[in-house]
Amino acid sequence: MFKRCIAYILSITAVVANAAAHTRTDSLMHELDAAIEQREIFMAAKEARLDTLRYECRHAGSDEELFDRLGALFNEFGPYNTDSAFAAGMHRETVARRLDNPVFIKNARMNLAQVFTATGMYKEALEEMSTIDASTLPDYLLPYYYHIKRTAYGNLADFAADDIWKSRYTELTKAYRDSILRVNPPGSLTHAITTADKLNAAGRYAEAVDAMERYMHDNKLSEHERAICAWTLSVSYRNLGDEEKQKEQLLLSAISDMRSAVREYVSLRELALLLYKEGDLARAYRFLNLAVEDAAKSNARQRIIELNDIYPMVNAIYVDTISTQKRVLIGLVAVITMLLMGLVVALLRMRKQMQQLSQSRKALAEANAKLSELNGELRRYNAELSDANHSIAENSRLKEVYIGRYMDQCLSYIERLDTYRKQLGKLMAAGKTNDVKQELKSSDAIDKEVKVFYDTFDRTFLSLFPSFVDEFNRLLMPEEAIVPKKPGTLTTELRIFALIRLGISDSDKIAKFLRYSLTTIYNYRTKVRNKAAGDRSLLEAEVMKIGLNDLK
């Protein structure tokens, strides 16, 4: 019982760990996609650094400074463009010979050998290196010297077609790997990577993982250094058969490669191959195309050859995937065929029921259509009734207000006429007949009363329709807005359309009301219609809608 519990707990732990690993790789995959999306930004930063180094080379104060700046330019170009790196190395050798400095010359020649190695020209690389005696090099150049030798012989061992030569190159690779460990201090990045490489070559993969993870945990790494360390770890995990961990480290390495804007790399290519095996063909194809594009731009012939070598493998995976998909498709077609046959049988059974329901549905549809028609008529009648009620309410409101104002106005006129009568009586009583005649001939009193009448009309109308002026101007073009001189008053044009709003649309009645000729009223109406923002023929109909909410 105890053993069963332990086994159960271990199985649950394994499932949880596996789920966590998948979550981690999914997160890293999204991070890689984002880094590729931002690649132009990283490349722009790279070009800016290169421009700065070129500027420093052009403005170097001495050949020694120029040699040093060219070295920085060579290192920046190394994983980015081998042709430019080669040009920087050649320039560096020229400066070194001009200085007649043997150490500088050897350093520059090793730069050229490094480029030859990156481009697959191993014979030329080793010929360059054969001209350099390691015993004549200062200590700081020995790690570089042994690194180039180890890289060249390691690549020759990988591509050797003959077992004898492969064995010979492998032994030389081991020897130079040991030399690298000897000249680099423990705790350095080169020492850690080379140690892991040696453990991998000896089949001690778990030890390589421990060594590399410990170094990465204990040291702060740049993006480029992290890419190299993660790639080394991925090799160890691949050899251990842990594909999930291998994929995680390849993702970390590829992310750092993208961020450090290098074009000569391996991780993205290996990740693409792994994704092909998993069936993620779209993403694998995109990653592989990017790797090929970068290898071509950097002119890293070694990487181009490696990419060409994996195409048959990718093709085989693709064909196998297509075959699997084809088998799945055939199975799905068979299942679908069976389902279709069952569906046909079910449809035949349902047909009788459908025929029985058809008549009922037809009758129901006719009833629904009739009901819909009746509902439509009812809605129309309701709408008409609502409009009629609203019109009645509006007319009642207008009549109520205007009857009240009319009565007030009449009383006011009676009082003013009585006052005017008394005034004329006083003048007659005083014998001022000429003043009476002059007063009777003058139209000032009438003009004053007309002005009072119009002011009263304006106030009354605007009390009923306070938003009339604003709403009316919205019907006109913005530049043609009609603005009264004083708030609470109307212009002649506004009074004409105020009367129209009250239902007085006959020009003759409007002319008599406003004491203008019929022609003047017609001209005013035509002039305002020409200012309409929309269809001028609909202006007066739109005016009738003004203030509907004010009267509710």
Salt bridges, closest charged atoms under 4 A:
GLU31 OE2 - ARG259 NH2 2.90
ASP33 OD2 - ARG283 NH2 2.79
ASP33 OD1 - ARG286 NH2 3.22
ASP51 OD1 - ARG54 NH1 2.70
GLU56 OE1 - ARG69 NH1 2.68
ASP63 OD2 - ARG98 NE 2.96
ASP68 OD2 - ARG69 NH2 3.37
GLU76 OE2 - LYS46 NZ 3.03
GLU76 OE2 - ARG49 NE 3.03
GLU93 OE2 - ARG97 NH2 2.96
GLU93 OE2 - ARG109 NH1 3.07
GLU127 OE2 - LYS123 NZ 2.56
GLU128 OE1 - ARG109 NH2 2.81
GLU171 OE2 - LYS174 NZ 3.79
ASP178 OD1 - LYS198 NZ 3.12
ASP197 OD2 - ARG150 NH2 2.80
ASP197 OD2 - ARG177 NE 3.01
GLU207 OE1 - ARG204 NH2 2.74
ASP218 OD1 - HIS217 ND1 3.09
GLU223 OE1 - ARG226 NH1 3.30
GLU223 OE2 - ARG259 NH1 3.91
GLU244 OE2 - HIS22 ND1 3.79
GLU248 OE2 - ARG24 NE 3.51
GLU264 OE2 - ARG303 NE 2.30
GLU270 OE2 - ARG269 NH2 2.98
GLU278 OE1 - LYS247 NZ 2.90
ASP280 OD2 - ARG283 NH1 3.10
GLU293 OE2 - LYS297 NZ 2.96
ASP294 OD2 - ARG39 NH2 2.79
ASP294 OD1 - ARG263 NE 3.79
GLU306 OE1 - ARG269 NH1 2.40
GLU306 OE1 - ARG303 NH1 2.95
GLU394 OE2 - ARG501 NH1 2.69
ASP418 OD1 - ARG421 NH2 2.71
ASP418 OD2 - LYS422 NZ 3.30
GLU449 OE1 - ARG416 NE 2.69
ASP455 OD2 - LYS451 NZ 3.13
ASP458 OD2 - ARG495 NH2 2.96
ASP508 OD2 - LYS512 NZ 3.61
GLU540 OE1 - ARG525 NH2 2.95
GLU540 OE2 - ARG529 NH1 2.99
GLU542 OE2 - LYS545 NZ 3.53
